[in-house]
Amino acid sequence: MEGYPYTWTKGRRAPNPTEERLDRALATQQWLDAVQDSNLIDLPMEGYPYTWTKGRRAPNPTEERLDRALATQQWLDEFPQYKFMNAIADRSDHSPILIHLSHVQKEVKARIFKFENAWLEEPNLNDVVKGGWNRELHNPLLAKLQTCTEDLEVWGAKIRSRFKKSIAEFREEMEQNRDHSSELCLQKYQLAREKLSLVLKQEEDYWRQRSKTHWLRDGDSNTKFFHAVASARKKKNHITQLSNNDGVMIQEHQGKCNIAKNYFEQLFQQEEGHEDEITCLINHRVSNEDNCSLIREFEIDEFREALFSMHSDKAPGPDGLNPAFYKRFWDLCGVEIFNTSKQWLQQGCFPPQINETNIVLIPKVENPTSMKDLRPISLCNVLYKIISKVLANRLKPLLTSVKLGAK
């Protein structure tokens, strides 16, 4: 850097001000470019967030994170259960950073059914879903969907995790039939190439769905990128420990579950109240004409529009069926979804399965240790989302006039 060597001053008017160079824009940008070009990943650190302290005994010490650990995706695949921690230094102003590679016992979880978008490329997917849907034509909507998910779960288990094996087989077949002088070899080569493209597309869809990367264009071949993002998300979202009401850190899985359960039971505890005390103070803002628009007969196009406005990769609810499933099979089940949903709305009552929701905890900070460090989001069933969107779309045109009326 040219010019004055320091970029930060403390106590400028004092006889001996403190001066340091804290800003290194060019060097930092060059370092970031080097990290990106090398395909390195900045590992999340557990423990205290700063690794360097100046003036430890001063009232306001200076603290920064100067030390980091970088790894390649290959290393992360080799050591998925690593621990990167900030340790304690007794005399030095730099804290030692430690990486533990010891084996960590993996938590065994029961597999939960989720519709895989990679299945959309399977030629016999339609037969599986239609077979489950039409097995008992007189069954209600939710029973038909349950039959479909059971058939998909059995069918999907046979084709799960076959990408690497199939890719290797098709590439080997292409290598064996590269002789363009033979018409038979040329046909085999072309067929293997088409199959390889299909499996590569399925593998990309598989990892895209797990990475939750919705901004990248469809068709971009970024399987490695999606895999890296999905691995980083899984590591970042893993809750290693939580403090209970007594301030004791709990690392055991069931103990963490109990802390979360107790927290939400207290947070969402029902209290007695009288809504009339509030609603009687609110002036009417919806005109008779607006009200007629709100309570008019539902149309199937409203439900289709609500569904197709959702992103296909959005996480499913407890039933495991995401928007991609309903979009693909709208022609098969759309009419029944419309008729059943309209009946629920008219009755003003939903089956318990529709209201079931998965609560997922998203860290608001690195290495969360308290339930307050976690942001809960609700993963609802797509059927519930469709009905909610239909009602919301009817309200949208009236919001401006209602807001103006409130003024």
Summary of the structure (lengths in Angstrom):
residues: 407
radius of gyration: 28.5
end to end distance: 56.5
largest distance: 89.8
contacts: 951
relative contact order: 0.08
helix: 49%
strand: 11%
